[in-house]
Amino acid sequence: MRGEQGQVLTRRCAVLGSPIEHSLSPAIHSAAYAYLGLDWSYERHQVVADELADFVAGLDESWRGLSCTMPLKEAVVRLGQPDDIVTALGVGNTLVFDGRPGDVSTTRVRNTDVLGLEGALLAADAQGASSAVVIGNGATARSGIAALARLGVTSVVVIGRDPAKTAALGVLGAGLGLTVRHQPLDAAVPRVDIALSTIPAVAQQVLAEPLAASARIVFDAIYDPWPTPLAAAALADGRPTVLNGLDLLAWQAVFQVELFTGRTVPVDVLLDAARTALTSRA
């Protein structure tokens, strides 16, 4: 890309959120650009929701895209043109600048969390799954409902404290062709094909063993600390497939990189980068 004076501009991307210093995204995206032979940079910036619009408006034409993590996944939606997934969920995690950053008409808003969850589950042989348990009811749970619907799941039990939030997930699920019902934390966990946890590790202890025993595939959206109580229980129970937040992070980055560059990177390249960065940090 060339700027107004004809100089070649290195394309820039970044991850935004708060807190953000723990993010593995710079290592993952940098590995992708190296694999593709691109002289691109990828940064991290501490940004909260009410700062997001001003941050984006202040970017120059060298910027190609942004990854947006918590607490920005709802605020990001109004900054560009959403696709059907973002519109249905009301949450996104990716901005792609096809023109000047800050120009809503030439900015795409996408949710690669949905595609990442779906990709990781497909790689774990989740084809044919029809039932699932989702623990939690926040933004990641919304993306999880959408991913499960794309897999062909028709029945989801949401375990959480707030039935009102589950009711909102029920409306979302109905629009996607699946049935969602609420279950309190102390109820018996049904047998399902997939158990997806979106809650912190410290909140899992009571549910860990029954959840681990209930599902063929266990997917915990956390990667640090690892193993979580749920993952430890699943591994001890001999579950053949236990996915974690690194699988989600790498798979959703595959789709972000494709949105930013127009090219595809093997997920193993991104998983290796994420694991190396996490080990180095530890």
Helices and strands as residue ranges (DSSP letters): E 12-17, H 25-36, E 41-46, G 49-51, H 52-57, E 63-68, G 75-79, E 81-82, H 84-89, E 94-97, G 104-106, E 107-110, H 112-123, E 131-135, H 139-151, E 155-159, H 163-176, E 179-183, E 192-197, G 201-203, H 205-214, E 215-220, H 229-236, E 241-243, H 245-261, H 267-281
